[in-house]
Structure formats: C-alpha cells, structure tokens
Amino acid sequence: MRSFSRLSCTLLTTACLFACSDSNNSTIDLTPPEPPVSTFSQATVKVPSAARPAYTPGTPGVVVDNEKLLRQFGSADVDFNQAIYTRYFLSDQDGAQPDAIVVLIPGFEGGAATFYLLAENLLRRAAADANLVVEVWAVDRRSNHLEDRVGLDLAEDLNDPLVGLDFLFGDALGLELSPALADGPDRRVIFYNSNQDTAFMAQWTPLVHSQDIDAVVEAARSAARSGNVFLGGHSAGTGFTARYAATDFNLSGGAPDPGYKKLRGLILVEGGGASLSTEPPDEATLDLIEARFDGGLYGAVRDQMPRCIDGTTACTSETAAADCAAFDNTSCVTPVRAFSESPPLLTTQLFASAEVSALDASQNNDSTLSLLQYDHNGIAGNNAIAKVPELNILTALLGTTPASSITLMGKFLDDDGPAAAAASFLATSVGFDGPVVDGIATWLSKGETMPPEALVDNGPAPTSPSGSGRFGVWGQEVEPSDLEGRMIPIFFKGQTNFLDWYYPSSGLGVTTGLSLDTTPLSAPPPLGRGRSDIDNRTQATAIDIPVIAFGGSNGLAPVPASWLGFADAIAPCAAPSCDGMTPRVLDRINPSEAFPTFGDISGGFEVYISEGYSHVDIVTADDDDTNNVIGPLVEFINRNLQ
C-alpha cells in the first residue's frame, strides 16, 4: 500500500509561500502556479483470446463467406477471437506504472463507455486522495466486433453529425452519399440480422466470455504494480464478474487455475452477481445443455426452427424422442435470436442512432430541432424517425412537439420516462421536461431548476420483501447524472460507445439451468459429465477475496439483501485486509431482511447504497455528496493493494 504522506516543500519555502521580500523590499510573489488539470484520456485495445468457439470467424477451419462480413472487413480475414477493452487513464500519469487497474464489464446492452464517467471520477479521486495511479480498463464484449461504426467514427472526427446520419440512414432518406463517406469507406452501414448472419453467437457461452475477460485481466496483471487487478461489473456485468471468479481456466484437469486467484477484489455495481442452486440440475437439463452446445442451438438460431443436437434435423418438443432418435441425446433445441432484439425498443438501428443524436446534441443547444426529426431534400416527413421503421417508436416517446437531440436523449434515458419503464437497463436520473422554446421541446438538465415532480420521494427503506419476493425502491430521488454537461459525449466518443448493438444473448443462454457452480456438467465422472469445454465454474465456494457492492435505492439493487446470494456462495475472506474470522454475513435479518449485516471490511464484504440513485446513475453520477460509490471504492482499492 502506498503511503498517503509526501514531503512537499522545505520549511523555508513554506514560510514565505505567499510573499517574500528582496533586498530592495519589493514583493516577490512565490505562490506556486496551479498545476495543469490532467486530461482524461482513452484508447481502445484488442488482445488475442484463448476462446476458439465453433463457427466463429477467426476459429481455425471457419471460412468467412457472409457477404456482409466481407464488405465490412474488406476481406475474409476476420477474427472475432479477440478481447476488446478501452483503457481510461490520466494524461499526466501515462507512462507511470499503475498502482492498480480496475477491469470493468458492462451490463445488458451496455458498452465500455458505460464506465467513462465513473472512471474519470475514480482516477481523479484516487490521485487526489490517495496519491495512486489507477487505470480503468472497460471491456467490450466480442459482439462489438460486428458494430460497423466506421462512418460514425468519421463523423466524430469531422464533428459532423450529418455524416453519421447519412452513414446510418441515408438510403432510407434518399440522400446522395456524402463526399466524406465517398472518400472514406465508400459505403453506408452494414447491419446484421439475428439469425443466419450471426448464428455463430450461439457458441459464445459464458466460458467464452470468461476467456475473453481473462485475456484482459492477464494483460492488466502484466501492466499493474504487483499484479494489482480488480474486476467488477455493472448490472448483468456482475454476473460476468462472478462467473469469471468461479471459473477454473485449466480446462484439461489437474491443478485448478481459478479466476479469483488473479484478482485483488471484486466490485459488484447494481447487480447481485450470481448464486448457488439449492438443487442439482436434473439429467434432462444437462442433456439439453449439451445438445445446445454441440450444434443444436447454432442450427436452431440459423434456421429459426427447432433442431436436434446435430443442428440440422428438425424436431418438436412433443416428438423429440422420435425426431432425434438417431442420436444418443434426443433433446430438441428451440430457437432464440442470436442477439437480444425486441422491437420496437431493442433494435440495432435504434441503438446506433443514439450516437448520431449525441453528436448532434454536443453541437447544438436544446432549442434546435433534432437531426433525427429534420426533413431532408425539402420533403415533409422525410426524416429518420418517420422513414426508418426501427426508429418509429421515438414518435411515441416525443409526442407531437418537435424536440432537440438533448431532449430526445433525456426522454430516452430518464428514469421517469416510458422508455426506462419498459427497459430498466436505461434508467438514469438525467432531468425533466423543459419548456417549449420556439416550437421545440427542451430539457432540464442537472444544474437547472427542477419541478417538484422530478424529485419524487419514494418513502422509507423497506424492511422486508413484497409479496413478489422483491424489495421496492425507496428514498428521496436526486438527479445526479449530468446529461448536457458530461454524459452526451460518452455515447460516441472514441472507438467504443455506450450501447451494445448486438448483445450476444443466445450463447449466454447455453448453460441455462445451472447456477454459479457447473460441477454436474464440467467435473469428470462420477461427479459430472466431463464437459469442461462447455463451462468450468467449479471454484465458486473457494472465492476468498474481498468484495464491495454498490446499489441505488431507486435501482435494481436497492437494498443490501440484493447480494446475499453471492455472499452465501463464496468462501470466507482470506485477504490481508480481512481478519480471517469475520464471516461474509454476520446477521441475515438484523437490522432487517432488507438490510442484513455484512462482514464489512473485516469480513471482506462491503455494501453501499446511494439514496435516490437509479440503475445507471451508479456509474454516471457526478462525484458529489450524494455519491456513495467513488470514495468507498478508492479506499477499497487502496486497502487491498499488495
């Protein structure tokens, strides 16, 4: 652990810090100049992954012949077996060895830029309060390779949102290809469907993602002082975090190589991680998992029809025994979409349009008509929201009054709006509807006067779950996320973004039916089926490193009880910062079921709730007196350095 104290000046210099006199009694100002503010910087990096899933471009033997892939990448030399992360760092620390690197995994439909603001807050506070050099490496899932952002990156470079709009929707609007695009990629965007184009995602199991994360963790261990690496995630990213920690990366047997052993601690943000099952999976569940992995799910996704284990033979659930009789495993695999797609709210086009809206919002104030609503070629109604079916939902969101891009983003994200009500992963406290100015609906962002209805009081903290078994939201809402001042650029800045266009849900569902422990599947007989190639989470009950968890009282993890399942699953803390005696959970029902007593620092399980915060606020809020994340996280990192 680095010392907090530093010798800053000599006694003589201190004594005459503000003014000293020369021999002529004239005053010499010795006040030191203000140090330059460090630039918060980012760089996106790709590193090889050990994962080689079947059917995936880049896996030996796979021939890329999809015309869309060939056009996007310019050749058949396409390799998706690479992990991607965006490195966030302070410019004046670049080149110094980090005291710690925090690897963070976004949640459902989230990209690496989810963590941009948290990273900036964390790095600046760590430097100021603890004299630490900290970096955040934010992971993009391998689905990010498919995001065709070349024209959007060009629009960012040119600071021209119209180029981005043309790249995404110029065909629908009847636009001529802009000179910038003609001189650059000489084409418009390529979007992929969620069946034939991307059926290979069916093989991107939780183990594949853990192997991708491991590539980033290993790179971070090589870069950080004494291998000080912490791993965390937001929302569904906490599940990725827990699975990584529980995975034995020695898939061939022998001495285990567990993920948690490579880390100093785990960080769970607005998500419970994962838990153990009280009952082992039955044989039919294990059969179905093997059938999915061995080809059945790939074929079912590709054809959008049920398939036997070979991925070709048709079947139905009712007649599976006869339909799949040619195989030892007669499970019938039902189709799902390759990636999460649920029109009208979950579409690739809608998520991609956020980058254009954000670039437009960064250029114009909130009394300027949104570029997505602007009529092109002088034709009434020839705008992106009207002409692109996947954007039609924005009409319902905006109503009949034209709006600015800032307002559009506010309505899309705000926790009190209809979009966040339907898709809780969007919920962010970013303000409230503003007045109509010159016929344009505006938005009230942080720092502007909010009406009382923007700051709802959700009442006292719950003490027990509701009839549905869930804990309700509580507390006085606040508006901690600054949409206009800080958030807008993170939707388009750099070679990453805020939203995951192609969240790879199909492969993540291969092991549905298993808990944090996959021993019945992955362990050698007689304990399991020896299928460590599918998943190998056998180390959950051995996880002995410190854990820190953060929730928002208006979010998806509103009370400390949200983390009981994970705390119950893992081993007592054995890190130097723990006392070796205090359990992870001291009392499950006191002071209440909602607020059990955890072991805190001594037991290696800390929980902090930020009152009034929504689901995304935990990673986007300013570092002010409402924020119960940044300060505790800096202390957690500093306390667990080696």
Order of alpha helices (4+ residues) and beta strands (2+ residues): alpha-beta-beta-beta-alpha-beta-beta-alpha-beta-alpha-alpha-alpha-alpha-beta-alpha-beta-alpha-alpha-alpha-alpha-alpha-alpha-alpha-alpha-beta-beta-alpha-alpha-beta-alpha-beta-beta-alpha-beta-alpha-alpha
